[in-house]
Amino acid sequence: MDQYTVLKVIGEGSFGRALLVQPKTDQIKWVMKEIRLPKAEGGMASARMEAVLLSRMKHPNIVAFRESFEDDSHLYIVMEFCSGSDLLQRMQHQKGSLFPEDVILRWFTQMSLGTMHIHDKRVLHRDLKSKNIFLTDHGTVKLGDFGSACALNSAKGYAQTYVGTPYYVSPEIWDNQPYNNKSDIWSLGCVLYELCTLRHPFEARSWKSLILKVCRGTYTPLPSHLPYELHYLIKQMFKTNPRDRPSIHTILSSHRVSRLLQKYIPEEELPKKEPKELVEKRANQWRKEEGEKVAMFLAQKSLLNTSTAEDTNFRTSSENRMGNIAPRKRWNKEPSNTVLQVLRNADIISSGDTATTQGSDSTKVGLQKQERKQWDKDPPERLLSLLEKAPLSTAFSTYIIHRQNNDVPDGLEEVYTDHYRLEPRSDDEDTDFEEDCHFDWQDELEKILPTH
Ligand SMILES: Nc1ncnc2c1ncn2[C@@H]1O[C@H](COP(=O)(O)OP(=O)(O)OP(=O)(O)O)[C@@H](O)[C@H]1O
């Protein structure tokens, strides 16, 4: 801390402050996030996650990490200063005047490249929204705020069944399904839609109407002057079934829109397309010769998923022990039954102002915003009842809900190996990739927090 001069406070977040700082040795400005470390070990772990994940990301479209350290029960993360503000503020400055197509495509390409980088590392952002996407003074877009991000397969990460900002959350999350790479795609679709229209795709006057719109994937079409490819892309990104949404690789390399994005992708970043025959050949070979062997090996390593109530309904642990695996759960085409059932019986939950992207500033009203919210029951019933008195503007805040399995004492969560998930899949099928993550972030912590 002593080696930096604090120039000003940039803003206040849920966990602490963001400061503009300058090292005493040079003139470069950095952002230093000062995060209060909660006393409980679990909370401390999640507060450190941002530092750990950010330190693993080196990409022109991701806010760069400089260092992190702890001091006086605070965690400090020093990162690149993006002086061009965030996309939400940038859109508000437009005062209703739409961005040119060229700007939309360039920014969207850049945020997609950043997303591809994290997805390739098996990390999910989980809170992509215009407020968490920054602009440099050269007009480059960078993904930031990895405070909610999750390196999957860590037991803690898997136990968090809901995280995100309601206005950007995909239907499967309201349906209590695991977060996956396609959930990030949905949120990215929301940001793209905002760039195209300066409005949120799922504007609503109540929580009930917001969630219904999201679960049905109903939105006002993009303005007609925009190219057909963008209309088509938005339609695909807002498919209610995550399996039908394109992966970030598909968007950048083989989707109809990729033709329009190519000119904004630097040569070295162009996603490489493997010939189909090669992919199939490798998949078959893998299945026949290596499948069981690798499954056995990984069972002792990183393919241990925390069992959740929902998963237990679907695959009992005894089935797994016997190697008798039920087919992987398929996503329903219809809007979430769970949510619809709840909503049928629910009153109008709140009817605040029509939500627009302006709404985010009023998040302090209603629910307290001092800390990220943490609840111990499954959404959406619990979530909706908690939100009953909350104004809709709180739907722009980030929430984390922890699911707890009451049958299993803390620290002794049941684990099982999901053999089915070991099978290689094509890019389009790649809906849940949490199984491949070999990320032990306790180890990572030791590496990045050595001497301070
Ligand atoms: N790298 C950055 N460059 C420029 N401004 C930043 C950077 N990171 C954060 N900010 C700004 O600092 C302020 C506080 O950010 P912070 O991420 O701490 O909280 P938040 O995003 O406002 O809220 P939350 O913690 O709920 O996500 C915001 O106005 C944000 O735009």
The ligand as a Gaussian input file, in Angstrom:
#p B3LYP/6-31G(d) Opt

LIG

0 1
 N      -10.449000      -0.977000     -14.122000
 C      -11.257000       0.073000     -13.957000
 N      -11.057000       1.219000     -14.651000
 C      -11.884000       2.287000     -14.469000
 N      -12.920000       2.313000     -13.608000
 C      -13.155000       1.202000     -12.885000
 C      -12.349000       0.024000     -13.015000
 N      -12.826000      -0.922000     -12.174000
 C      -13.870000      -0.374000     -11.544000
 N      -14.089000       0.903000     -11.961000
 C      -15.138000       1.798000     -11.503000
 O      -15.073000       1.874000     -10.093000
 C      -16.380000       1.895000      -9.527000
 C      -16.497000       0.822000      -8.460000
 O      -16.317000      -0.441000      -9.072000
 P      -16.494000      -1.805000      -8.324000
 O      -16.199000      -2.886000      -9.304000
 O      -15.731000      -1.773000      -7.053000
 O      -18.014000      -1.851000      -7.923000
 P      -19.298000      -1.843000      -8.820000
 O      -19.024000      -2.538000     -10.118000
 O      -19.801000      -0.426000      -8.926000
 O      -20.306000      -2.666000      -7.924000
 P      -20.272000      -4.221000      -7.593000
 O      -19.207000      -4.421000      -6.585000
 O      -21.636000      -4.455000      -7.053000
 O      -20.015000      -4.970000      -8.854000
 C      -17.349000       1.741000     -10.672000
 O      -17.859000       3.018000     -11.019000
 C      -16.514000       1.236000     -11.819000
 O      -16.992000       1.719000     -13.073000

